[in-house]
Amino acid sequence: MNMTNHASIRSQQRAISPMVVDLLLQFGTSEPAGDGASKVFFDKAARRRIQKYAGPLASILNEFLDVYAVVASDSRIITTAHLTQRIRRH
């Protein structure tokens, strides 16, 4: 996982574990965030993919999945944060 210094600090400050970031990159849904970056988050389909992957552990993981990451065009994670509002798709 290739994170900027800013992203690793923010993940630690916001208590977003590296495992959740890995799951986000592996199963998350992506949408453009501007300047070539993309926002990766867990939508309903991504949560179903995690359910299939993790089985009974998925119910435990559910409380940690309200996060997103901004990923640069070179696949470096710029920042991570908790979702405070619903992501609106255009």
N, C-alpha and C positions, 0 to 999 in steps of 0.2 A: 504494500500500500504506500503510495507516494503522496505524502502530505506536505504542505508548506508549513513553515514554523508557526504561522498564524493559526492554521487549522489544528495543529497538534495542541497548541495552547488553549484554543477555544473548546476543543473536545474535552480536554481535561477540566477546564473551568465549568463546563456545562454538563459534566458527568455523562458523556456519551462514550461508551466503551468502544475499543477497536473492533470487537466482534460485531457490534451493531453496524459500524461503518462498513465492515466487510460484507455483511448481509445486504446492506443498502446498495453497495456497488454490484453485488452479484444478482440480486433479485429486484431492485428498485426500478421505478419508471422514471424516464428522463424527459425533460422538456427544456427548450431554449431559455436561457436566462440573460442573454445579451452579451455582446462583445465576444462571441464564440464560446462562451461558457454554457453549461447546462446545469439545471437543478434536478437532483435525483432524490426521489421520495418514495414512500410506500403508499400505493393506492390499493384499492380493493383486490385487483388482480395480483399485485405483488404480495399482498398478505396471503392470498391463496397459494401462491408458489411456495412461500415460506411454510405454510401449513403442511403441504405435501413433503417438503424437504425435512422439516424438523419433527413432524408427527406430534406426539403428546407434549413435547417441549414448546410448541408454538404458543400454547395458552400462557405459558410463563413469559415468553418473549414479547407478547402483545403489548405489555405496558411500556416497553422500551422502543416501540416502533414509530412514535410520533416525532420523527426527526427528519431533517433533510441535509443534503450536502450540495455545495456548489463546486462543480468540477470544471477545470479549465480545459481548453481544447487539446492540451498536451497530456491529459489524463491526471493532472495533479489536483488534489483536493485543495480548494482555496479556503473553505470554511465549512463548519457544521453548526447546526442550531436545532432547537426544538421548534416544532410547528405551533404557532399561536393562533393562526387563522387558517381557514380552509384555502387550499390552492385552487385558484380559478383557472380553468383552461379556456383558451379562446378559440 
